[in-house]
């Protein structure tokens, strides 16, 4: 309590965790994130993090818990605001109140009286009701101006007031609200009363003894019972232990990665679904999963980066960054750990490429660059040494393959194909499957393109990604925001696995048959010092781009950039002429050709769900997409040059301040109607227009 011994409990995948509550009896921590629309739980020390899949979540904020009765209460201030409760494992959700709510920011529960108190920041009022939603009433709508957080103790209600920049107190019902702790220059946020009576002890639940017999999370249920839970990527067993699912479907949705556990032998039956806590990612289109190492390989288009993570979001390792346009396809070679990807140019005139990097991220090489327009999905056959990809370009759409070292390129499918989006290989049946989003069909052929036919061509619209497993094909349908399936032995046996999933991108299915088979690159990397790339004629050793192999055909020449970084202040990269210095985005080389200096002139541009920066004083106008999560209609835009922060109007959050690299997001106010923003960088004031008013705050 004195501020010492600070310990980070949770740090990955958080943007605006507005609500937080401690289950002091069962030792769990709950929090909500209104920006990512997530509700999560972990033990108090941050272990076993689990995403609770709750229907109707939009912008969850205030949370309070009643572990005695076994309920979690929360407020959601999305398009259709409500106050709801659920059991502590996230099940049996029940909406308690909707009518008369606008921005329900915060909740507090009185365990003795069984009353819920809430604050509404739009209607400027404080309300109360029973914990079952009955007897709803307004306690006060005077002296209340934009309440943010609320709590109570011994008949006194405390709340933070954004307009008054103060904590207010009110002795209910006979007293008058008064300023309890004003601070002129700062908005007051969370308010919490600390007293032992707020968290009564000595209460027995189903989790009290030996964590209820659960190996990870224990959730007390109403009555003296319990349910065990596991972190998001694991399944709970009947004995309370946790295990890996046998059938895992991973779904990229731009801002998040969803894990769906499917029933074996019946991939249309969903057992569970949860968001994986992968942080600092804003544009997930392509990914893969390395089954043997249990690591995700994720591409982020906005930050031009490929990184690997554990399934719990920890241990982030950057494999490749920079010089990446649009990451549409990623595939891992499970024999060597090499990662391959397709890169379509983000801007006109850019170079399309297919590249590879070793699992350590130290050797990156361009495999294919000539004759590419818009390569999209890619898939690997390490046993035979082949790499397949779909080409979306207008001049030559189709499917092609090369050896995994980039040689022996040959077309596979070239006719009756326009927008080949998805591609998957069935290495057991030796078949390829693809989707065409223009002609609306799913095709099947032998690995060399022979015996081609259409497997699905009716009742299918804009199929994007496709995957195979356990006798079924699954694909994403953009028109209906769904994941659908068809039996490989009976094309009439079709089903919708999931629907109402917006922003569907790549899907992959993994089971015990996924990523099986080996080649001569296995063990000691095939004797290669950098990259071992298997082909139909055996392993080929290769070096990072612009490095040559020594005479032994296995060892790469020394990299001059590895000696004192080639003299560069930032990045040393190799070219045909030797080492050269390059700068990160928004920087430019100084006259000495080795030192980078920051761009001093640039434009910030708001474009609906994106904010980007264009340099004005670099040799070419560099465009950088700022790494902000889930921006919603960024209409107004300002810049705080003193603190180097972007301030923008978000249609869901109001006026938001964020650093240039996308970190440290702060909600300044809830004014979603702000239509123009400017900053007085001398006085530190913020001005914005709302309808026929000009408003101001610090």
C-alpha positions in Angstrom: 0.0 0.0 0.0 3.0 2.3 0.3 3.8 2.0 -3.5 6.8 -0.2 -3.0 7.4 -3.7 -4.5 5.6 -2.9 -7.8 4.9 -6.1 -9.8 3.5 -6.3 -13.3 0.6 -8.9 -13.2 -0.8 -8.7 -16.8 0.8 -6.7 -19.7 0.0 -8.4 -23.1 -3.0 -7.6 -25.2 -4.2 -4.7 -23.1 -5.4 -1.4 -24.6 -7.9 0.3 -22.3 -8.6 -2.0 -19.3 -11.2 0.3 -17.8 -12.8 -2.1 -15.3 -11.2 -4.3 -12.7 -12.4 -6.3 -9.7 -10.8 -8.6 -7.2 -12.4 -11.9 -6.1 -10.7 -11.8 -2.7 -12.2 -15.2 -1.6 -11.2 -17.3 -4.6 -8.1 -15.3 -5.5 -9.0 -14.3 -9.0 -8.7 -10.9 -10.9 -11.3 -9.8 -13.4 -10.9 -7.0 -15.9 -12.7 -5.5 -19.0 -11.2 -3.8 -22.0 -13.6 -1.5 -23.8 -11.3 -1.0 -26.7 -10.9 -4.7 -27.5 -14.4 -5.7 -26.2 -13.0 -8.4 -24.0 -13.7 -9.7 -20.5 -10.8 -11.6 -18.9 -9.8 -13.3 -15.7 -6.6 -14.6 -14.2 -5.3 -15.5 -10.7 -4.2 -12.6 -8.6 -0.6 -13.1 -9.6 -1.5 -13.0 -13.3 -1.3 -16.7 -14.1 -3.7 -18.8 -16.2 -5.2 -15.8 -18.1 -8.5 -16.7 -19.6 -10.8 -14.8 -22.0 -14.5 -15.2 -21.0 -16.6 -15.5 -24.1 -19.7 -13.5 -23.4 -22.4 -12.7 -26.0 -23.4 -9.0 -26.7 -20.1 -7.6 -25.4 -19.4 -4.2 -26.9 -17.7 -1.7 -24.6 -17.6 -3.3 -21.1 -16.3 -1.0 -18.4 -17.2 -1.0 -14.7 -17.0 -4.3 -12.9 -17.9 -5.5 -9.4 -18.0 -9.0 -7.9 -20.0 -10.8 -5.3 -17.9 -14.0 -4.6 -20.2 -14.8 -1.7 -23.2 -15.5 -4.0 -21.0 -16.3 -7.0 -21.7 -13.4 -9.5 -19.8 -10.8 -11.5 -21.6 -7.6 -12.4 -20.6 -5.2 -15.2 -21.7 -2.2 -17.2 -21.5 -2.0 -21.0 -21.7 1.5 -22.6 -21.7 0.4 -26.3 -24.3 1.2 -28.9 -27.0 -0.6 -26.8 -25.9 0.1 -23.2 -26.8 -2.3 -20.4 -25.9 -3.6 -16.9 -25.6 -7.4 -16.6 -24.4 -10.1 -14.4 -23.0 -13.6 -15.0 -21.7 -16.4 -12.9 -18.0 -16.2 -12.1 -16.9 -18.6 -14.9 -18.6 -16.3 -17.5 -21.7 -18.5 -17.9 -25.4 -17.8 -17.5 -25.3 -14.1 -18.5 -28.4 -12.1 -17.5 -29.1 -8.5 -18.6 -30.4 -6.6 -15.5 -31.1 -3.2 -16.9 -31.2 -1.4 -20.3 -33.9 1.2 -20.3 -32.7 4.7 -19.4 -29.0 3.9 -19.7 -26.6 5.8 -21.9 -23.0 5.6 -20.6 -23.0 3.4 -17.5 -19.4 3.9 -16.5 -19.1 2.2 -13.1 -20.7 -0.1 -10.6 -20.5 -0.8 -6.9 -22.2 -3.5 -4.9 -23.4 -3.4 -1.3 -23.1 -7.0 -0.1 -25.1 -6.3 3.1 -28.2 -4.8 1.4 -28.0 -6.6 -1.9 -28.0 -3.3 -3.9 -26.1 -2.2 -7.0 -25.1 1.5 -7.4 -24.1 2.8 -10.8 -23.0 6.0 -12.4 -24.1 7.2 -15.9 -21.7 9.7 -17.5 -24.0 10.8 -20.3 -27.2 11.3 -18.2 -25.1 12.7 -15.3 -26.8 10.7 -12.6 -26.3 8.0 -10.0 -28.8 5.1 -9.8 -29.5 2.1 -7.6 -31.3 -1.3 -8.0 -31.4 -4.7 -6.5 -28.8 -7.2 -7.6 -31.5 -9.0 -9.6 -32.3 -5.8 -11.6 -35.6 -5.0 -9.8 -36.5 -1.7 -8.0 -34.4 0.4 -10.3 -34.3 4.1 -9.2 -32.4 7.3 -9.6 -30.7 8.5 -6.5 -29.4 11.8 -7.7 -29.2 13.7 -11.0 -28.1 17.0 -9.4 -24.6 18.0 -8.5 -23.4 15.0 -10.7 -21.4 16.0 -13.8 -19.8 13.2 -15.8 -19.2 10.6 -13.1 -16.5 8.1 -14.1 -15.9 5.7 -11.2 -18.0 5.0 -8.1 -17.8 3.2 -4.8 -19.5 3.4 -1.4 -18.9 2.9 2.4 -21.1 3.2 5.4 -23.9 5.1 3.7 -21.5 7.4 1.8 -21.2 7.3 -2.0 -17.9 8.4 -3.6 -17.4 9.1 -7.3 -14.9 10.8 -9.6 -16.3 13.7 -11.4 -14.5 14.6 -14.7 -16.1 18.1 -15.1 -15.3 19.1 -11.6 -11.9 17.3 -11.7 -12.6 16.1 -8.2 -13.7 13.1 -6.1 -17.2 13.8 -4.8 -18.8 12.4 -1.7 -22.5 12.2 -0.7 -24.0 10.9 2.5 -27.1 9.2 1.0 -29.9 10.1 1.2 -30.1 13.2 3.4 -26.7 14.9 2.8 -25.6 17.1 0.0 -22.9 16.1 -2.6 -19.6 17.9 -1.9 -16.1 17.9 -3.2 -14.0 15.4 -1.3 -10.6 15.7 -3.1 -10.3 18.3 -5.9 -7.3 18.4 -8.3 -7.5 21.4 -10.7 -5.2 20.0 -13.4 -6.1 16.3 -13.5 -9.0 14.2 -14.3 -9.9 11.8 -11.6 -10.4 8.2 -12.7 -10.7 5.1 -10.5 -12.2 5.3 -7.0 -12.1 2.4 -4.5 -12.8 2.3 -0.8 -10.3 0.2 1.1 -11.7 -1.3 4.3 -11.9 -4.8 5.6 -15.7 -4.7 5.7 -15.8 -4.3 1.9 -14.2 -7.8 1.6 -15.5 -10.0 4.4 -13.4 -13.1 5.2 -14.0 -16.5 6.6 -16.5 -17.4 3.9 -16.4 -20.9 2.5 -16.9 -21.6 -1.2 -16.3 -24.6 -3.5 -12.8 -23.2 -4.1 -11.7 -22.6 -0.5 -10.0 -26.0 0.0 -7.1 -26.8 -2.2 -8.3 -24.5 -5.0 -11.3 -26.7 -5.4 -9.1 -29.4 -6.8 -8.5 -27.3 -9.9 -5.0 -27.2 -11.4 -5.4 -23.6 -12.7 -8.5 -21.5 -12.2 -11.3 -22.2 -9.7 -14.7 -20.4 -10.1 -17.1 -20.4 -7.2 -20.7 -21.1 -8.3 -23.9 -20.1 -6.5 -24.1 -22.4 -3.5 -21.0 -24.3 -2.2 -20.0 -25.7 -5.6 -17.3 -24.8 -8.1 -16.2 -25.0 -11.8 -12.6 -25.4 -12.9 -11.1 -23.3 -15.7 -8.0 -23.1 -17.7 -6.1 -20.4 -19.6 -7.5 -19.5 -23.0 -5.6 -22.0 -25.2 -6.2 -25.1 -23.0 -9.2 -27.3 -22.2 -10.4 -28.2 -18.7 -10.8 -32.0 -18.0 -13.4 -33.6 -15.8 -10.8 -34.0 -13.0 -10.0 -30.3 -13.0 -6.7 -30.6 -14.8 -5.9 -28.8 -18.1 -4.8 -30.2 -21.4 -4.1 -29.2 -25.0 -7.2 -29.6 -27.3 -6.9 -32.3 -30.0 -8.6 -30.1 -32.6 -7.7 -26.4 -32.6 -9.1 -23.9 -35.1 -7.3 -20.5 -35.1 -9.1 -17.6 -36.6 -7.5 -14.2 -37.5 -9.8 -11.2 -37.2 -7.6 -8.3 -37.8 -7.4 -7.0 -34.2 -7.4 -10.4 -32.5 -6.7 -14.1 -32.8 -9.5 -16.4 -31.8 -9.1 -20.0 -30.8 -12.1 -22.3 -31.4 -11.9 -25.9 -30.0 -13.8 -28.3 -32.2 -15.2 -31.8 -31.4 -13.1 -34.6 -32.9 -14.8 -36.4 -35.9 -17.4 -33.6 -35.9 -15.7 -30.3 -36.8 -19.1 -28.5 -36.9 -19.5 -28.8 -33.2 -17.8 -26.0 -31.2 -16.7 -27.0 -27.7 -15.2 -23.7 -26.7 -13.9 -20.4 -28.0 -11.6 -17.7 -26.6 -9.5 -14.8 -27.7 -5.7 -15.4 -27.3 -3.9 -12.6 -25.5 -1.5 -11.6 -28.3 -0.5 -8.0 -27.6 0.6 -5.1 -29.7 -1.0 -6.4 -32.9 -3.3 -4.3 -35.0 -3.4 -5.9 -38.4 -3.5 -9.7 -38.2 -4.2 -11.2 -41.6 -1.8 -14.1 -41.9 -0.4 -16.4 -39.2 0.7 -20.0 -38.7 1.2 -22.2 -35.6 4.4 -24.3 -35.0 2.9 -27.4 -33.4 6.0 -29.0 -32.0 7.2 -25.8 -30.3 3.7 -24.5 -29.5 4.5 -21.1 -30.9 2.3 -18.8 -33.0 3.9 -17.1 -36.0 2.0 -13.8 -36.5 2.3 -11.1 -39.1 1.3 -7.6 -38.4 0.6 -5.6 -41.6 0.4 -2.2 -39.9 3.8 -2.5 -38.1 5.5 -4.4 -41.0 6.6 -7.2 -38.6 6.5 -11.0 -38.2 6.9 -12.3 -34.6 6.5 -15.5 -32.7 4.6 -15.9 -29.4 3.7 -18.5 -26.9 -0.1 -19.2 -27.0 -0.5 -17.2 -23.8 0.9 -14.2 -25.5 4.3 -14.2 -23.7 7.9 -14.5 -25.0 7.5 -12.3 -28.1 10.4 -12.8 -30.5 10.7 -10.6 -33.6 11.6 -12.7 -36.7 11.5 -10.1 -39.4 10.6 -6.4 -39.6 10.8 -3.6 -42.2 10.6 -3.8 -45.9 7.2 -5.6 -45.6 4.3 -4.3 -47.5 1.1 -6.4 -47.1 1.4 -9.8 -45.3 -1.2 -12.0 -46.8 0.3 -15.4 -46.3 2.6 -17.1 -43.7 3.7 -20.7 -43.5 6.1 -22.4 -41.1 8.4 -25.3 -42.2 7.9 -27.6 -39.3 11.1 -29.5 -40.1 13.6 -26.6 -39.9 11.5 -23.9 -38.2 12.0 -21.6 -41.2 9.1 -19.1 -41.8 7.9 -18.3 -45.3 5.7 -15.4 -46.3 4.1 -13.7 -49.3 4.3 -9.9 -49.5 2.2 -7.8 -51.8 3.3 -4.2 -52.4 1.5 -1.8 -50.1 1.9 1.0 -52.5 1.9 1.2 -56.3 5.3 0.5 -57.8 6.4 -1.6 -54.8 8.0 -5.1 -55.2 6.0 -8.2 -54.6 8.1 -11.0 -53.0 8.1 -14.4 -51.3 10.6 -14.5 -48.5 12.0 -16.8 -45.9 13.6 -16.3 -42.5 15.1 -18.9 -40.2 13.5 -19.6 -36.8 16.0 -17.4 -35.0 15.2 -14.4 -37.2 18.9 -14.0 -38.1 18.9 -15.0 -41.8 16.3 -13.5 -44.2 16.3 -14.2 -47.9 14.1 -13.3 -50.9 13.1 -16.5 -52.7 10.8 -15.2 -55.5 10.4 -11.6 -56.8 10.2 -11.8 -60.6 6.8 -12.3 -62.3 4.8 -11.6 -59.1 2.0 -9.1 -58.8 -0.1 -9.9 -55.7 0.9 -13.2 -54.1 -1.5 -14.1 -51.3 -2.0 -17.4 -49.6 1.0 -19.8 -49.3 1.4 -23.4 -48.3 4.3 -25.8 -47.8 5.0 -29.4 -48.5 8.4 -29.9 -46.7 8.3 -33.7 -47.4 8.5 -33.1 -51.2 10.3 -29.7 -50.9 7.6 -27.6 -52.6 6.1 -24.1 -51.8 2.7 -23.2 -53.3 1.1 -19.8 -53.5 -1.9 -18.1 -55.0 -1.5 -15.1 -57.3 -4.2 -12.4 -57.3 -2.7 -10.1 -60.0 -5.0 -9.2 -62.9 -2.5 -10.2 -65.6 -1.9 -13.8 -64.5 -4.2 -15.0 -61.6 -3.6 -18.6 -60.6 -1.7 -21.0 -58.4 2.0 -21.8 -58.8 4.7 -23.7 -57.0 8.5 -23.6 -56.6 11.0 -25.7 -54.8 11.5 -24.4 -51.3 14.8 -22.7 -52.4 12.9 -20.7 -55.0 13.9 -22.8 -58.0 11.9 -24.8 -60.6 8.9 -22.5 -60.7 5.9 -24.0 -62.5 2.2 -23.0 -62.8 -0.4 -25.3 -61.3 -3.8 -23.7 -62.0 -4.0 -21.0 -64.7 -7.6 -21.1 -66.1 -11.1 -20.5 -64.7 -9.6 -18.6 -61.7 -9.8 -14.9 -60.9 -9.4 -14.1 -57.1 -7.7 -17.2 -55.5 -7.8 -16.1 -51.9 -7.3 -19.2 -49.8 -5.0 -22.2 -50.3 -4.5 -25.4 -48.3 -2.6 -28.7 -48.9 -3.9 -32.1 -47.8 -0.6 -33.9 -47.5 -2.3 -37.2 -46.6 -4.6 -37.3 -49.6 -2.1 -35.4 -51.8 -4.6 -32.8 -52.8 -4.7 -29.0 -53.0 -7.8 -26.9 -52.3 -8.4 -23.2 -53.0 -11.1 -20.6 -52.8 -12.0 -18.1 -55.6 -13.8 -15.0 -54.2 -14.7 -13.7 -57.6 -16.2 -16.9 -59.1 -17.4 -18.1 -55.7 -16.3 -21.7 -55.6 -13.9 -24.1 -53.8 -11.6 -26.1 -56.1 -9.7 -29.3 -55.7 -6.9 -30.8 -57.7 -3.9 -33.1 -57.4 -0.7 -31.6 -56.2 0.5 -31.0 -59.8 -2.8 -29.4 -60.8 -4.3 -32.5 -62.5 -7.8 -34.0 -62.0 -9.1 -30.5 -61.2 -12.8 -30.0 -60.2 -15.1 -27.8 -58.2 -16.0 -29.2 -54.8 -18.4 -26.4 -53.7 -20.0 -23.9 -56.2 -23.5 -23.3 -54.9 -24.5 -21.2 -51.9 -21.0 -19.8 -51.4 -20.2 -16.1 -51.5 -16.8 -14.4 -51.2 -14.8 -17.3 -49.6 -11.5 -16.0 -48.2 -9.5 -18.5 -46.3 -9.7 -22.3 -46.2 -8.3 -25.1 -44.1 -8.6 -28.9 -43.9 -8.9 -31.4 -41.1 -10.5 -34.7 -40.0 -12.4 -35.3 -43.3 -13.7 -31.7 -43.6 -13.0 -28.4 -45.3 -13.6 -25.2 -43.4 -13.7 -21.7 -45.0 -14.5 -18.1 -44.1 -17.4 -16.4 -45.9 -17.0 -12.6 -46.0 -20.6 -11.9 -47.1 -22.2 -13.7 -44.3 -19.3 -13.3 -41.7 -19.4 -17.0 -41.1 -17.1 -20.1 -41.0 -18.7 -22.9 -43.0 -17.7 -26.6 -43.6 -18.2 -29.4 -46.1 -17.4 -33.1 -45.9 -14.7 -34.2 -48.2 -16.5 -37.4 -48.9 -20.0 -35.9 -49.4 -20.2 -32.4 -50.8 -23.8 -32.1 -49.9 -23.0 -32.5 -46.2 -22.5 -28.8 -45.4 -22.9 -26.8 -42.2 -22.2 -23.4 -40.6 -19.7 -23.8 -37.8 -19.9 -20.2 -36.6 -21.5 -17.0 -37.7 -21.7 -13.3 -36.9 -17.9 -13.0 -36.9 -16.9 -9.7 -38.5 -13.5 -9.0 -40.1 -12.7 -12.7 -40.8 -9.2 -13.3 -42.2 -7.1 -16.4 -42.2 -8.1 -19.7 -40.5 -6.0 -22.8 -39.8 -7.0 -26.1 -38.3 -4.4 -28.1 -36.3 -4.6 -31.7 -35.0 -2.3 -34.7 -34.5 -1.9 -35.2 -38.2 -0.9 -31.6 -38.9 2.8 -30.9 -39.7 3.9 -34.5 -40.0 6.7 -35.8 -42.2 10.3 -34.9 -42.4 13.3 -34.4 -44.8 17.1 -34.3 -44.8 17.2 -30.8 -43.3 16.1 -32.3 -40.0 18.9 -32.5 -37.4 21.8 -30.0 -37.4 19.9 -27.9 -39.9 21.2 -30.2 -42.7 24.7 -29.0 -42.0 23.9 -25.4 -43.2 25.2 -22.4 -41.2 22.1 -20.3 -42.0 19.2 -21.6 -44.0 18.5 -25.2 -45.0 15.9 -25.2 -47.8 14.7 -28.7 -48.9 14.0 -29.4 -52.6 12.9 -32.5 -54.5 16.6 -33.1 -55.2 17.6 -32.8 -51.5 18.6 -30.0 -49.1 20.1 -26.7 -50.3 22.0 -24.4 -48.0 21.4 -20.7 -48.5 22.4 -17.4 -46.9 20.6 -14.2 -46.1 20.1 -12.0 -49.1 23.4 -10.6 -50.6 25.6 -13.0 -48.6 27.4 -15.8 -50.6 28.1 -19.4 -49.7 31.7 -20.5 -49.1 33.3 -23.2 -51.2 32.0 -26.0 -48.9 28.4 -25.1 -50.0 27.2 -25.0 -46.4 28.8 -22.1 -44.7 28.0 -18.5 -45.4 30.5 -15.7 -45.7 30.9 -13.3 -42.7 28.3 -10.6 -42.5 30.0 -7.1 -42.4 27.0 -5.7 -40.6 27.8 -7.9 -37.7 31.0 -6.0 -37.0 30.2 -2.8 -35.1 26.8 -2.7 -36.9 28.7 -1.7 -40.1 29.2 1.7 -38.5 25.5 2.5 -38.8 23.6 4.3 -36.0 20.5 2.3 -36.6 20.2 -0.5 -39.1 22.9 -2.0 -41.3 21.6 -3.9 -44.3 23.3 -5.7 -47.1 22.9 -4.8 -50.8 24.6 -6.0 -53.9 27.3 -3.3 -53.4 27.9 -4.2 -49.8 26.7 -2.9 -46.4 24.6 0.2 -46.3 22.9 2.1 -43.5 19.1 2.5 -43.4 16.8 4.3 -41.0 13.6 3.4 -39.3 10.4 4.9 -40.5 10.1 8.7 -39.9 13.9 9.0 -39.9 16.4 9.9 -42.6 20.1 9.5 -43.2 22.3 12.5 -42.4 25.0 13.7 -44.7 27.5 11.2 -43.3 25.4 8.3 -44.7 25.6 6.4 -41.4 23.7 8.5 -38.9 19.9 8.7 -38.8 18.0 11.8 -37.8 14.3 12.2 -37.1 12.0 13.7 -39.6 10.9 17.1 -38.4 8.1 17.8 -40.8 5.1 15.5 -41.4 1.4 15.3 -41.9 -1.0 13.3 -39.6 -4.0 12.1 -41.5 -7.2 10.5 -40.1 -8.9 8.1 -42.4 -11.9 6.5 -40.8 -10.4 3.5 -38.9 -6.7 4.5 -39.6 -4.4 7.2 -38.6 -1.2 7.6 -40.6 1.8 9.9 -40.8 3.5 11.1 -44.0 7.0 12.7 -43.8 7.6 15.9 -45.7 11.3 16.3 -45.3 12.6 12.9 -46.3 13.9 12.0 -49.8 10.7 10.2 -50.4 7.4 10.7 -48.6 7.4 7.9 -46.1 4.0 6.6 -44.9 3.7 5.1 -41.5 0.4 3.6 -40.2 0.3 4.4 -36.5 0.0 1.2 -34.4 -3.4 2.0 -32.7 -5.9 -0.8 -31.9 -9.5 -0.7 -33.2 -9.9 2.9 -34.1 -13.5 3.7 -34.9 -14.2 6.6 -37.3 -11.3 8.9 -36.4 -12.9 12.1 -37.6 -11.1 14.9 -35.7 -7.4 15.0 -35.1 -4.9 17.1 -33.1 -1.3 16.9 -32.0 0.3 17.6 -28.6 3.8 18.5 -29.7 5.0 19.0 -26.1 4.3 15.4 -25.1 4.5 13.9 -28.6 0.9 12.6 -28.4 -1.8 12.2 -31.0 -5.3 13.3 -29.9 -8.2 12.1 -32.0 -12.0 11.6 -31.8 -13.1 8.0 -31.7 -16.7 7.2 -32.4 -16.9 4.7 -29.5 -14.4 6.1 -27.0 -14.7 9.9 -27.4 -11.5 12.0 -27.4 -8.5 9.8 -27.0 -4.8 10.6 -26.5 -2.1 8.2 -27.5 1.7 8.3 -28.0 3.1 8.3 -31.5 4.1 4.6 -31.3 0.6 3.6 -30.2 1.3 3.0 -26.5 -0.1 4.6 -23.4 -3.7 5.1 -24.6 -5.7 7.5 -22.5 -9.3 8.5 -22.8 -9.6 12.2 -22.2 -13.4 12.4 -22.3 -16.4 10.6 -23.6 -17.4 13.2 -26.2 -18.0 11.1 -29.3 -19.5 14.2 -31.0 -16.3 16.1 -31.2 -15.9 17.4 -34.8 -12.7 19.5 -34.6 -9.8 19.3 -32.2 -6.8 21.6 -31.6 -4.2 21.8 -28.9 -2.7 24.9 -27.2 0.8 23.5 -26.7 1.9 26.5 -24.6 -0.9 26.5 -22.0 -1.6 22.8 -22.3 -5.3 23.2 -23.1 -7.4 21.1 -25.4 -10.2 22.6 -27.5 -12.9 20.9 -29.5 -16.1 21.7 -31.3 -19.3 19.9 -30.3 -22.4 20.9 -32.3 -22.7 24.7 -31.7 -20.2 24.9 -28.8 -16.5 25.1 -28.4 -15.4 23.1 -25.3 -12.1 23.2 -23.4 -10.2 21.1 -20.9 -6.7 20.5 -19.7 
